[in-house]
Amino acid sequence: MYKEPIFLEPVFMERIWGGTKLQQLFNYNIPSDQTGEAWVIAAHPHGSSTIMNGPLKGENLADTWKEHPALFGKSMKDEHFPLLVKILDAADYLSVQVHPDDADAKKIVGEQFGKTECWYILDCEPNAEIIFGHHALTKDQFLTMVQAEEWDHLLKRQKVQKGDFVFVPSGTIHAIGKGIVLLETQQNSDITYRIYDFDRTEKNGNKRELHIDSAVDVITFPHEENRPDTVVTTMEDIIMKRLIQSPYFTVYHWKLDGKVANPLFDDYLLLTVIEGSGKILVGGQEFSIKKGNNFILPQTIETYEIQGQLEMIVSHE
C-alpha cells in the first residue's frame, strides 16, 4: 500500500500571454519567457503530471488514476480524474472566454466535464483587474454589442489583490488580467470558447480563432453574481479557511505556524504549497515541503502531521 504523499512534477504550457513569474516566484524550470501555465496536479489528455517519488515514480497521474483506484478511495473509478490544478502567470490579458457546464460539454463535444473553476490570487501588480461578467440582459443584446465591438460597455471589470478568491461558474464570461499570478482549481476540462482576444496576433501574424457562436449558447443571461461564503476554522496551530464548497470541488486556504495533526481528510487531498516551508510526517517517514511543491495525500494514508510555517491551497472533490 502507498503510505506516503504523492509528489508531482508540473506540466508547463507556453501561451501568447505568458511570462517568467513561474520561475521567479516558484523556482520552476520553465521552457520559455512566455510560459503561461503550470499544470501542477493534472491528469488530462493535454497534459498529465509525473509522479516524483515512491513505488510509482515516473508514472503519470492519469495512468495512476486508472490503474490504482484504491489510492483514491474507490474500488471502481470514474473514467477521468475529476479536478485540475494550475498556476497561471498572466503577463498580459488572457482572452475573454466562457466555458460550458457538464450538460453542454456532453451534448456539444461529448466530454464528461464542463468547466467550473475558481481562482486564488497569489500575486498581482497594483491596480490589477479581471474581467468577470457582462452587462447584456439577453442573447440578442449580447450579439448586438459584440458585432458593434462595444467591449467597454459589454464587459464587467473588477480590481483584485493578493489573497482574493474568485469563484467562476460555467457560463460566466471572464478573463484574467495583466500582471496577475493565480492558482486555479477547476473541473478537469480544457474546453474554452474565446469571445474577444484584444485583436492581437500570434508569431505567424494571424489572430487566434474566436468562438462566438459556441460561446453564446453556453453564456448565462443575464450575468449572475456568485460570491461564496468563507468558513474559518482554527485547530492547533492552523487556520483553515474554506473558500468554496460546490458540487464540483471544495477548496481551502491553510495557514500553519507550528504543527497540526490530521486537519482534514476526504477520499484524497490535493495540496499546493504557496508560501513558506515545512515537513509532513507520515507513518514514521518525514518529507520536506516548500513553496511550489504539489502533492496528493492518498486514501491509503491513515494519519499525518504537518509542521512548519507555510500556506497551502488544499482541495478535494
C-alpha positions in Angstrom: 0.0 0.0 0.0 1.2 3.5 -0.8 1.9 5.1 2.6 3.4 8.4 1.5 2.4 11.7 -0.2 2.5 11.5 -4.0 4.7 14.4 -5.2 4.1 15.6 -8.7 6.1 17.3 -11.4 4.2 20.1 -13.2 3.5 20.2 -16.9 4.2 23.6 -18.4 2.2 25.4 -21.2 3.6 28.2 -23.3 1.0 30.9 -24.0 0.9 34.1 -26.0 0.1 35.9 -22.7 2.6 34.0 -20.6 5.7 35.3 -18.8 8.5 34.3 -16.4 7.0 34.6 -12.9 6.5 30.9 -12.5 10.3 30.7 -12.4 10.7 33.9 -10.3 8.1 33.1 -7.7 8.2 29.2 -7.6 11.7 28.4 -9.0 10.1 26.2 -11.7 12.3 25.3 -14.6 10.1 26.9 -17.3 10.6 26.3 -21.0 10.5 29.9 -22.2 9.8 33.5 -21.3 6.2 33.0 -22.4 5.2 30.3 -20.0 1.6 30.9 -19.0 0.6 27.8 -17.1 2.0 25.2 -14.8 -0.5 22.3 -14.6 0.7 21.3 -11.2 -1.9 18.5 -10.4 -3.1 17.2 -13.7 -4.4 14.1 -15.3 -5.8 15.4 -18.6 -5.1 14.1 -22.2 -3.5 17.5 -22.9 -1.1 17.2 -20.0 -0.5 14.8 -17.1 1.7 15.3 -14.0 4.6 12.9 -13.4 5.0 11.2 -10.0 8.3 12.1 -8.4 8.6 9.6 -5.6 7.7 6.2 -4.2 6.8 2.9 -5.9 5.0 4.7 -8.8 7.9 7.2 -9.5 8.0 8.0 -13.2 4.3 7.1 -13.8 1.9 9.8 -14.9 -1.2 10.7 -12.8 -3.7 9.8 -15.5 -2.5 6.2 -15.7 -2.2 6.0 -11.9 -5.9 7.1 -11.6 -7.0 4.2 -13.8 -4.6 1.5 -12.6 -4.5 2.2 -8.8 -8.1 3.2 -7.8 -7.5 2.2 -4.2 -5.3 5.3 -3.8 -8.3 7.5 -4.3 -10.7 5.7 -2.1 -12.8 3.7 -4.5 -12.8 0.1 -5.8 -14.1 1.3 -9.2 -13.2 4.7 -10.6 -14.8 7.2 -13.0 -13.0 7.2 -16.3 -11.4 10.6 -15.7 -9.7 12.3 -12.8 -12.2 15.0 -11.7 -10.0 18.0 -11.0 -7.2 20.0 -12.5 -5.0 22.4 -10.5 -2.9 25.1 -12.3 -0.8 28.1 -11.5 -1.1 30.8 -14.2 1.2 33.8 -15.0 -0.7 36.4 -16.9 2.0 38.8 -18.3 -0.8 40.0 -20.5 -4.6 39.7 -20.6 -5.9 36.2 -21.3 -8.7 36.1 -23.9 -12.2 36.9 -22.8 -13.8 33.5 -22.7 -16.5 31.2 -21.3 -16.8 27.5 -20.6 -19.8 25.1 -20.8 -21.4 23.2 -18.0 -21.4 19.4 -17.8 -24.6 19.0 -19.8 -23.4 21.3 -22.6 -20.0 19.6 -22.7 -21.6 16.2 -23.1 -24.1 17.5 -25.7 -21.7 19.6 -27.8 -18.4 17.8 -27.7 -19.1 14.5 -25.9 -16.9 15.1 -22.9 -17.6 14.2 -19.3 -16.9 17.5 -17.7 -17.7 21.1 -18.3 -15.6 23.7 -16.6 -16.4 25.5 -13.4 -13.3 27.0 -11.9 -12.0 29.2 -9.1 -9.0 31.4 -8.6 -6.8 32.3 -5.6 -4.7 35.4 -6.3 -1.1 34.6 -5.4 0.5 37.8 -6.7 -0.5 40.8 -8.7 0.6 44.3 -9.9 -1.0 47.4 -8.4 -4.5 48.1 -9.8 -4.6 44.7 -11.4 -8.1 43.7 -12.6 -10.1 40.8 -14.0 -13.0 40.7 -16.5 -15.9 39.0 -14.7 -19.4 39.0 -16.2 -21.2 41.2 -18.7 -24.0 43.8 -18.9 -26.1 42.1 -21.6 -29.6 41.1 -20.5 -30.3 38.8 -23.4 -28.5 36.7 -26.0 -29.7 39.1 -28.8 -28.4 42.2 -26.9 -25.1 40.4 -26.3 -24.7 39.6 -30.0 -25.5 43.2 -31.0 -22.9 44.6 -28.6 -20.3 42.1 -29.9 -20.9 42.9 -33.5 -20.6 46.6 -32.7 -17.4 45.9 -30.7 -18.8 47.7 -27.7 -16.4 45.8 -25.3 -16.1 48.6 -22.7 -19.9 48.7 -22.3 -20.4 44.9 -22.5 -17.7 43.6 -20.1 -17.6 44.0 -16.4 -14.3 44.6 -14.7 -13.2 44.4 -11.1 -10.0 45.1 -9.2 -8.2 42.2 -7.4 -5.3 42.0 -4.9 -3.2 39.3 -3.4 -5.2 36.8 -1.3 -8.5 37.4 -3.2 -10.7 34.5 -4.1 -12.9 34.3 -7.2 -15.5 31.6 -8.0 -16.1 31.3 -11.8 -19.1 29.0 -12.5 -19.5 27.6 -16.0 -21.4 30.1 -18.3 -19.6 33.1 -16.8 -17.7 35.4 -19.1 -14.2 36.1 -17.7 -10.6 36.9 -18.3 -7.5 37.1 -16.1 -5.9 40.5 -16.3 -2.3 41.6 -16.9 0.1 41.2 -14.0 -1.8 38.5 -12.1 -0.4 35.2 -10.9 -3.1 32.8 -9.5 -3.8 29.3 -8.6 -6.8 27.8 -10.4 -8.8 24.8 -9.2 -11.2 23.6 -11.9 -13.1 20.7 -13.3 -10.8 18.5 -15.4 -11.8 20.1 -18.7 -9.9 22.1 -21.4 -13.0 23.4 -23.3 -12.7 27.1 -23.9 -14.8 29.3 -26.1 -13.0 32.5 -26.9 -15.1 35.7 -27.3 -12.6 38.5 -27.6 -8.8 38.5 -27.9 -7.9 42.2 -27.9 -7.1 42.0 -31.7 -3.6 40.6 -31.0 -1.8 38.3 -33.4 0.4 35.3 -32.9 4.0 34.9 -34.2 2.7 33.9 -37.6 0.7 37.2 -37.8 -2.7 35.5 -37.5 -5.3 36.3 -34.9 -6.4 33.5 -32.7 -9.8 31.9 -33.5 -12.9 33.2 -31.8 -15.9 31.0 -31.0 -18.8 33.4 -30.7 -21.5 31.0 -32.0 -20.5 28.3 -29.5 -20.0 30.8 -26.6 -23.4 32.4 -26.9 -25.1 29.1 -26.4 -23.5 28.5 -23.0 -23.3 32.0 -21.5 -25.5 32.8 -18.6 -28.0 35.6 -19.4 -28.2 37.8 -17.5 -24.9 37.6 -15.6 -25.3 36.1 -12.1 -23.1 37.2 -9.2 -22.0 34.4 -7.1 -19.9 35.2 -4.0 -19.3 32.1 -1.8 -19.3 32.4 1.9 -16.0 31.5 3.6 -15.8 29.4 6.7 -12.8 29.8 9.0 -11.8 27.0 11.4 -8.8 27.2 13.8 -7.3 24.0 15.1 -4.0 23.7 17.0 -1.6 25.9 15.0 -3.5 26.1 11.8 -6.1 28.5 10.4 -8.2 26.7 7.8 -10.4 28.9 5.6 -12.9 27.1 3.4 -13.0 29.2 0.3 -15.7 27.3 -1.6 -17.9 24.2 -1.3 -19.5 23.3 -4.6 -20.8 20.2 -6.3 -17.5 20.1 -8.2 -14.9 20.8 -5.6 -14.2 22.1 -2.1 -11.2 24.4 -1.8 -9.4 25.6 1.4 -6.6 28.0 2.3 -4.5 26.7 5.1 -2.1 28.9 7.1 0.2 26.9 9.5 2.5 28.3 12.1 3.7 25.3 14.2 2.2 21.8 13.7 -1.1 20.1 13.2 -2.2 16.5 13.0 -4.9 15.3 10.6 -6.6 18.7 10.0 -8.7 17.3 7.2 -9.3 14.2 5.2 -11.5 13.1 2.3 -11.0 10.2 -0.1 -7.8 12.1 -1.1 -6.5 15.6 -0.9 -4.7 17.8 -3.4 -2.2 20.2 -1.9 0.0 23.1 -3.2 2.4 25.0 -1.0 2.1 28.7 -1.9 4.3 30.2 0.8 6.9 29.1 3.3 8.3 25.6 4.1 8.0 22.7 6.5 7.6 19.0 6.5 4.9 16.3 6.6 5.2 13.2 8.7 3.5 10.0 7.6 4.0 6.6 9.1 7.3 7.3 10.6 8.6 8.9 7.4 9.4 12.7 7.0 9.0 14.6 3.8 10.2 18.2 3.3 7.8 20.6 1.6 8.3 24.1 0.4 6.7 26.8 -1.8 6.0 25.4 -5.2 5.5 21.7 -4.1 2.4 19.9 -5.2 1.3 16.6 -3.9 -1.6 14.3 -3.2 -2.4 12.6 0.1 -3.9 9.3 -1.0 -6.7 7.4 0.8 -4.1 4.9 2.0 -2.6 7.4 4.4 -4.4 6.9 7.7 -2.7 9.7 9.8 -0.4 12.6 9.0 1.2 15.6 10.7 2.3 18.9 9.1 5.0 21.1 10.7 6.4 24.5 9.7 5.5 28.0 8.7 3.6 27.7 5.4 0.5 28.4 3.4 -1.3 25.9 1.2 -4.2 25.6 -1.1 -6.0 22.3 -0.5 -8.8 20.8 -2.5 -10.9 17.7 -2.9 -14.0 16.5 -4.9 
